[in-house]
Amino acid sequence: MGAHRTMIRVLMLLSWATSIGGSAVECTTVTELISFCATFISNGSPDPYPGTPCCEAVTNLYTMTHSTDNRRSLCGCLMGLVTANNSNSTAIATLPGFCGVPLGFTIDPDTDCDLYRSVTMSTQSGGNVALKGEG
Protein backbone atom coordinates (compact mmCIF):
# COMPACT_ATOMS: atom_id res chain seq x y z
CA MET A 1 0.00 0.00 0.00
CA GLY A 2 2.90 2.39 0.78
CA ALA A 3 4.35 1.97 -2.72
CA HIS A 4 0.94 2.73 -4.20
CA ARG A 5 0.66 5.96 -2.19
CA THR A 6 4.18 6.93 -3.21
CA MET A 7 3.40 6.41 -6.89
CA ILE A 8 0.23 8.49 -6.61
CA ARG A 9 2.28 11.25 -4.98
CA VAL A 10 4.88 11.12 -7.79
CA LEU A 11 2.14 11.26 -10.43
CA MET A 12 0.50 14.22 -8.70
CA LEU A 13 3.81 16.08 -8.62
CA LEU A 14 4.38 15.30 -12.29
CA SER A 15 0.92 16.53 -13.18
CA TRP A 16 1.52 19.76 -11.27
CA ALA A 17 5.00 20.23 -12.73
CA THR A 18 3.84 19.81 -16.32
CA SER A 19 0.94 22.20 -15.76
CA ILE A 20 3.26 25.10 -14.91
CA GLY A 21 4.21 25.31 -18.58
CA GLY A 22 6.89 27.90 -19.27
CA SER A 23 7.61 28.62 -15.63
CA ALA A 24 11.06 27.89 -14.33
CA VAL A 25 11.42 24.71 -12.29
CA GLU A 26 10.88 25.33 -8.59
CA CYS A 27 13.61 24.00 -6.30
CA THR A 28 10.98 22.89 -3.80
CA THR A 29 9.56 20.56 -6.46
CA VAL A 30 13.03 19.20 -7.25
CA THR A 31 13.74 18.65 -3.56
CA GLU A 32 10.38 16.90 -3.12
CA LEU A 33 11.08 14.57 -6.05
CA ILE A 34 14.64 13.82 -4.91
CA SER A 35 13.24 12.99 -1.46
CA PHE A 36 11.92 9.76 -3.00
CA CYS A 37 15.60 8.76 -3.23
CA ALA A 38 16.43 9.68 0.38
CA THR A 39 17.28 6.13 1.48
CA PHE A 40 19.72 5.69 -1.39
CA ILE A 41 21.24 9.15 -0.92
CA SER A 42 21.71 8.61 2.83
CA ASN A 43 22.67 4.94 2.94
CA GLY A 44 23.64 3.93 -0.60
CA SER A 45 20.90 1.31 -0.67
CA PRO A 46 18.57 0.05 -1.82
CA ASP A 47 19.91 0.77 -5.27
CA PRO A 48 17.55 2.74 -7.46
CA TYR A 49 16.50 1.03 -10.66
CA PRO A 50 13.98 1.92 -13.37
CA GLY A 51 10.44 1.51 -12.12
CA THR A 52 11.13 2.31 -8.47
CA PRO A 53 9.61 5.45 -6.91
CA CYS A 54 13.11 6.98 -6.82
CA CYS A 55 13.68 6.45 -10.53
CA GLU A 56 10.14 7.54 -11.38
CA ALA A 57 10.94 10.81 -9.57
CA VAL A 58 14.20 11.21 -11.54
CA THR A 59 12.25 10.53 -14.75
CA ASN A 60 9.81 13.25 -13.71
CA LEU A 61 12.75 15.65 -13.39
CA TYR A 62 13.60 14.85 -17.02
CA THR A 63 10.04 15.67 -18.13
CA MET A 64 10.41 19.16 -16.62
CA THR A 65 13.35 20.04 -18.87
CA HIS A 66 11.37 20.90 -22.01
CA SER A 67 12.75 24.44 -22.18
CA THR A 68 16.14 26.10 -21.77
CA ASP A 69 14.95 28.01 -18.69
CA ASN A 70 13.61 24.86 -17.07
CA ARG A 71 16.83 22.93 -17.83
CA ARG A 72 18.94 25.68 -16.30
CA SER A 73 16.62 25.95 -13.27
CA LEU A 74 16.71 22.19 -12.71
CA CYS A 75 20.49 22.21 -13.01
CA GLY A 76 20.76 25.05 -10.48
CA CYS A 77 18.41 23.32 -8.04
CA LEU A 78 20.37 20.06 -8.24
CA MET A 79 23.66 21.91 -7.78
CA GLY A 80 22.17 23.52 -4.67
CA LEU A 81 21.22 20.08 -3.32
CA VAL A 82 24.73 18.80 -4.03
CA THR A 83 26.25 21.75 -2.20
CA ALA A 84 23.85 21.43 0.74
CA ASN A 85 24.40 17.66 0.96
CA ASN A 86 28.11 17.59 0.24
CA SER A 87 28.65 14.29 2.06
CA ASN A 88 26.01 12.66 -0.17
CA SER A 89 26.84 14.50 -3.40
CA THR A 90 28.19 11.39 -5.14
CA ALA A 91 24.95 9.51 -4.49
CA ILE A 92 22.89 12.41 -5.87
CA ALA A 93 25.13 12.61 -8.94
CA THR A 94 24.69 8.90 -9.73
CA LEU A 95 20.88 8.91 -9.72
CA PRO A 96 20.34 9.71 -13.42
CA GLY A 97 22.79 6.96 -14.45
CA PHE A 98 21.22 4.32 -12.19
CA CYS A 99 17.79 5.26 -13.45
CA GLY A 100 18.80 5.49 -17.13
CA VAL A 101 17.62 9.10 -17.42
CA PRO A 102 19.75 11.67 -19.26
CA LEU A 103 19.31 15.06 -17.64
CA GLY A 104 21.74 16.61 -20.13
CA PHE A 105 24.28 17.86 -17.61
CA THR A 106 26.67 16.47 -15.04
CA ILE A 107 25.58 16.80 -11.44
CA ASP A 108 28.76 18.29 -10.03
CA PRO A 109 29.46 21.48 -8.06
CA ASP A 110 31.68 22.69 -10.93
CA THR A 111 28.92 22.43 -13.55
CA ASP A 112 28.01 25.72 -15.22
CA CYS A 113 24.23 25.49 -15.60
CA ASP A 114 24.15 28.41 -18.04
CA LEU A 115 25.71 26.19 -20.73
CA TYR A 116 22.80 23.79 -21.11
CA ARG A 117 19.93 24.24 -23.54
CA SER A 118 18.12 21.04 -24.44
CA VAL A 119 18.21 17.27 -24.37
CA THR A 120 16.25 14.72 -26.35
CA MET A 121 15.79 11.09 -25.48
CA SER A 122 14.88 8.61 -28.19
CA THR A 123 13.49 5.20 -27.36
CA GLN A 124 14.34 3.87 -30.81
CA SER A 125 17.69 2.29 -31.69
CA GLY A 126 18.53 1.34 -28.14
CA GLY A 127 17.67 4.63 -26.46
CA ASN A 128 20.10 6.96 -28.21
CA VAL A 129 20.55 10.29 -26.50
CA ALA A 130 21.38 13.58 -28.22
CA LEU A 131 22.66 16.36 -26.02
CA LYS A 132 22.80 19.95 -27.15
CA GLY A 133 24.63 22.64 -25.29
CA GLU A 134 25.89 26.10 -26.01
CA GLY A 135 29.50 26.65 -26.89
Backbone as numpy.savetxt, mean C-alpha at the origin, in Angstrom:
# Nx Ny Nz CAx CAy CAz Cx Cy Cz
-15.32 -15.88 12.04 -16.13 -14.69 12.04 -15.27 -13.44 12.04
-14.12 -13.46 12.76 -13.23 -12.30 12.81 -12.67 -11.95 11.45
-12.31 -12.97 10.66 -11.79 -12.72 9.32 -12.85 -12.10 8.44
-14.09 -12.51 8.61 -15.20 -11.96 7.84 -15.39 -10.48 8.16
-15.33 -10.13 9.43 -15.47 -8.73 9.85 -14.32 -7.88 9.30
-13.12 -8.46 9.34 -11.95 -7.76 8.83 -12.11 -7.48 7.34
-12.57 -8.47 6.58 -12.73 -8.28 5.14 -13.79 -7.22 4.85
-14.87 -7.23 5.61 -15.90 -6.21 5.43 -15.32 -4.82 5.70
-14.49 -4.72 6.72 -13.85 -3.44 7.06 -12.93 -2.97 5.93
-12.14 -3.91 5.37 -11.26 -3.57 4.25 -12.08 -3.11 3.06
-13.15 -3.81 2.75 -14.00 -3.43 1.61 -14.66 -2.07 1.83
-15.06 -1.79 3.05 -15.64 -0.48 3.34 -14.60 0.63 3.15
-13.38 0.40 3.61 -12.32 1.39 3.41 -12.03 1.59 1.93
-11.99 0.50 1.19 -11.75 0.60 -0.26 -12.85 1.40 -0.93
-14.08 1.12 -0.56 -15.21 1.84 -1.14 -15.11 3.33 -0.84
-14.77 3.67 0.40 -14.61 5.07 0.77 -13.45 5.70 0.02
-12.33 4.99 -0.06 -11.13 5.53 -0.69 -11.35 5.79 -2.17
-12.07 4.91 -2.85 -12.29 5.12 -4.28 -13.34 6.19 -4.53
-14.18 6.48 -3.53 -15.20 7.51 -3.73 -14.64 8.92 -3.60
-13.43 9.06 -3.06 -12.88 10.41 -2.88 -12.31 10.97 -4.16
-12.28 10.15 -5.21 -11.92 10.62 -6.54 -10.56 11.25 -6.62
-10.50 12.53 -7.00 -9.25 13.21 -7.24 -8.55 13.69 -5.99
-9.15 13.48 -4.84 -8.52 13.93 -3.60 -7.24 13.17 -3.34
-6.32 13.85 -2.68 -5.07 13.20 -2.29 -5.38 12.13 -1.25
-4.56 11.10 -1.22 -4.71 10.02 -0.26 -4.49 10.57 1.15
-5.37 10.22 2.06 -5.26 10.64 3.45 -4.36 9.67 4.20
-3.42 10.18 4.97 -2.52 9.31 5.74 -3.26 8.49 6.78
-4.38 9.00 7.28 -5.16 8.20 8.24 -5.70 6.94 7.57
-6.09 7.03 6.31 -6.57 5.87 5.57 -5.44 4.88 5.36
-4.27 5.38 4.99 -3.10 4.51 4.78 -2.74 3.81 6.08
-2.72 4.54 7.18 -2.40 3.96 8.47 -3.42 2.89 8.85
-4.69 3.17 8.61 -5.75 2.21 8.92 -5.56 0.93 8.10
-5.26 1.07 6.81 -5.06 -0.12 5.99 -3.82 -0.90 6.42
-2.73 -0.20 6.69 -1.50 -0.87 7.13 -1.69 -1.55 8.48
-2.65 -1.08 9.28 -2.90 -1.71 10.58 -3.33 -3.16 10.43
-3.86 -3.54 9.27 -4.22 -4.93 9.03 -2.97 -5.82 8.98
-1.81 -5.21 8.87 -0.53 -5.93 8.81 0.25 -5.80 10.11
-0.40 -5.33 11.16 0.29 -5.01 12.42 1.04 -6.20 13.00
0.47 -7.39 12.95 1.15 -8.56 13.52 2.44 -8.84 12.77
2.38 -8.77 11.44 3.59 -9.00 10.64 4.62 -7.90 10.90
4.18 -6.66 10.93 5.11 -5.54 11.12 5.77 -5.62 12.49
5.02 -6.01 13.51 5.57 -6.08 14.87 6.40 -7.33 15.14
5.93 -8.47 14.61 6.53 -9.75 14.97 7.20 -10.49 13.82
6.95 -10.05 12.59 7.51 -10.76 11.44 6.72 -11.99 11.06
5.60 -12.25 11.72 4.77 -13.38 11.37 3.34 -13.09 11.82
2.34 -13.72 11.34 2.44 -14.64 10.21 2.74 -13.88 8.93
3.40 -14.56 8.03 3.78 -13.92 6.77 2.54 -13.54 5.98
2.53 -12.32 5.43 1.41 -11.95 4.58 1.52 -12.69 3.25
0.41 -13.04 2.69 0.37 -13.66 1.38 -0.93 -13.24 0.70
-0.95 -13.22 -0.63 -2.15 -12.77 -1.34 -3.41 -13.46 -0.81
-4.43 -12.67 -0.59 -5.70 -13.18 -0.09 -5.91 -12.95 1.39
-4.85 -12.65 2.15 -5.00 -12.38 3.57 -5.50 -10.95 3.75
-6.09 -10.62 4.90 -6.53 -9.24 5.13 -5.38 -8.24 4.96
-4.17 -8.61 5.37 -3.03 -7.71 5.21 -2.79 -7.42 3.73
-2.73 -8.44 2.92 -2.45 -8.24 1.50 -3.62 -7.58 0.78
-4.84 -7.85 1.23 -5.99 -7.15 0.66 -5.87 -5.65 0.94
-5.39 -5.29 2.12 -5.19 -3.88 2.46 -4.11 -3.27 1.59
-3.01 -3.99 1.36 -1.94 -3.48 0.49 -2.45 -3.33 -0.94
-3.27 -4.27 -1.39 -3.88 -4.16 -2.72 -4.77 -2.93 -2.79
-5.48 -2.64 -1.71 -6.32 -1.44 -1.67 -5.49 -0.17 -1.77
-4.28 -0.19 -1.20 -3.38 0.96 -1.35 -3.07 1.16 -2.83
-2.82 0.07 -3.54 -2.53 0.16 -4.98 -3.70 0.80 -5.73
-4.93 0.45 -5.37 -6.09 0.98 -6.09 -6.25 2.48 -5.88
-5.63 3.03 -4.85 -5.72 4.47 -4.58 -4.74 5.29 -5.42
-3.86 4.63 -6.16 -2.78 5.35 -6.83 -3.10 5.65 -8.29
-4.35 5.97 -8.59 -4.76 6.21 -9.97 -4.35 7.58 -10.50
-3.83 8.44 -9.67 -3.39 9.75 -10.14 -2.01 10.06 -9.57
-1.33 11.01 -10.20 0.00 11.41 -9.73 -0.07 11.94 -8.31
-1.05 12.77 -8.01 -1.19 13.32 -6.65 -1.41 12.22 -5.63
-2.26 11.26 -5.96 -2.52 10.17 -5.04 -1.28 9.31 -4.83
-0.53 9.04 -5.90 0.69 8.24 -5.79 1.68 8.95 -4.88
1.86 10.23 -5.09 2.80 10.98 -4.26 2.33 11.06 -2.81
1.02 11.22 -2.60 0.48 11.26 -1.24 0.69 9.92 -0.54
0.38 8.83 -1.24 0.58 7.50 -0.67 2.04 7.28 -0.31
2.93 7.65 -1.21 4.36 7.52 -0.98 4.75 8.30 0.29
4.31 9.54 0.39 4.62 10.36 1.56 4.09 9.77 2.85
2.87 9.25 2.81 2.28 8.63 4.00 3.08 7.41 4.43
3.45 6.57 3.46 4.23 5.37 3.80 5.62 5.74 4.31
6.22 6.78 3.75 7.53 7.22 4.25 7.40 7.73 5.69
6.29 8.38 5.99 6.03 8.83 7.36 5.89 7.66 8.32
5.21 6.59 7.87 5.09 5.39 8.71 6.44 4.73 8.93
7.26 4.69 7.88 8.59 4.11 8.00 9.43 4.90 9.00
9.36 6.21 8.92 10.12 7.06 9.83 9.62 6.90 11.27
8.30 6.87 11.44 7.71 6.74 12.78 7.94 5.36 13.38
8.08 4.35 12.54 8.27 2.97 13.00 9.61 2.45 12.52
10.65 3.21 12.79 11.98 2.90 12.27 12.41 1.46 12.56
12.09 0.96 13.75 12.51 -0.40 14.10 11.79 -1.45 13.26
10.65 -1.10 12.68 9.88 -2.04 11.86 9.86 -1.63 10.40
10.75 -0.72 10.00 10.71 -0.19 8.64 10.95 -1.26 7.59
11.80 -2.23 7.87 12.06 -3.30 6.90 10.79 -4.11 6.65
10.06 -4.42 7.70 8.82 -5.18 7.55 7.81 -4.40 6.70
7.67 -3.11 6.95 6.75 -2.28 6.17 7.19 -2.27 4.71
8.48 -2.15 4.46 9.00 -2.08 3.10 8.78 -3.37 2.32
8.71 -4.51 3.01 8.56 -5.79 2.30 7.11 -6.15 1.98
6.15 -5.43 2.52 4.75 -5.78 2.32 4.33 -5.86 0.85
4.63 -4.86 0.02 4.21 -4.98 -1.39 4.79 -6.22 -2.08
6.03 -6.55 -1.80 6.65 -7.73 -2.41 5.99 -9.02 -1.96
5.75 -9.17 -0.66 5.09 -10.37 -0.16 3.69 -10.52 -0.74
3.03 -9.39 -0.94 1.65 -9.43 -1.41 1.55 -9.40 -2.94
2.67 -9.22 -3.63 2.66 -9.20 -5.09 1.99 -7.96 -5.67
2.13 -6.84 -4.98 1.48 -5.59 -5.39 2.54 -4.54 -5.67
2.64 -4.06 -6.92 3.62 -3.02 -7.23 3.06 -1.63 -6.91
3.63 -0.98 -5.92 3.18 0.37 -5.61 3.86 1.40 -6.50
4.95 1.01 -7.17 5.61 1.92 -8.10 6.71 2.75 -7.49
7.04 2.47 -6.24 8.14 3.17 -5.57 8.68 2.26 -4.47
9.90 2.54 -4.07 10.54 1.78 -3.01 10.19 2.42 -1.67
9.75 1.60 -0.74 9.44 2.10 0.59 10.75 2.17 1.37
11.32 3.36 1.40 12.62 3.60 2.01 12.68 5.06 2.41
13.27 5.39 3.55 13.33 6.79 3.98 14.01 7.72 2.97
14.85 7.17 2.09 15.54 8.00 1.11 14.77 8.19 -0.19
13.59 7.62 -0.30 12.78 7.74 -1.51 12.27 9.16 -1.67
12.41 9.71 -2.87 11.88 11.03 -3.19 10.51 10.83 -3.84
9.46 11.05 -3.09 8.10 10.80 -3.56 7.69 11.71 -4.72
8.36 12.82 -4.91 8.02 13.72 -6.00 8.37 13.16 -7.37
9.15 12.08 -7.42 9.58 11.50 -8.69 8.55 10.57 -9.32
7.55 10.15 -8.59 6.67 9.09 -9.07 5.35 9.62 -9.61
5.01 9.12 -10.81 3.80 9.55 -11.50 2.74 8.46 -11.54
3.04 7.34 -12.20 1.99 6.35 -12.40 2.58 4.95 -12.43
1.70 3.99 -12.24 2.08 2.58 -12.33 0.89 1.84 -12.93
1.17 0.87 -13.78 0.11 0.03 -14.31 0.46 -1.41 -14.02
-0.56 -2.19 -13.74 -0.34 -3.60 -13.45 -1.20 -4.40 -14.41
-0.55 -5.25 -15.19 -1.25 -6.08 -16.16 -1.34 -7.49 -15.62
-2.50 -8.12 -15.77 -2.65 -9.49 -15.33 -2.35 -10.47 -16.46
-2.12 -9.96 -17.65 -1.79 -10.82 -18.78 -0.29 -11.03 -18.83
0.13 -12.08 -19.47 1.55 -12.40 -19.66 2.30 -12.48 -18.33
1.69 -13.14 -17.36 2.39 -13.36 -16.10 2.47 -12.16 -15.19
1.57 -11.20 -15.33 1.53 -10.06 -14.43 2.64 -9.05 -14.64
2.93 -8.72 -15.89 3.96 -7.73 -16.17 3.60 -6.38 -15.56
4.61 -5.68 -15.11 4.42 -4.40 -14.47 5.20 -3.35 -15.22
4.55 -2.24 -15.53 5.24 -1.12 -16.18 5.24 0.06 -15.23
6.39 0.53 -14.87 6.52 1.67 -13.98 6.90 2.89 -14.78
6.32 4.01 -14.45 6.66 5.26 -15.12 6.98 6.30 -14.07
8.12 6.90 -14.19 8.50 7.95 -13.26 9.09 9.12 -14.01
9.13 10.24 -13.35 9.75 11.41 -13.98 11.24 11.27 -13.94
11.91 11.93 -14.86 13.36 11.96 -14.85 13.90 10.91 -15.67
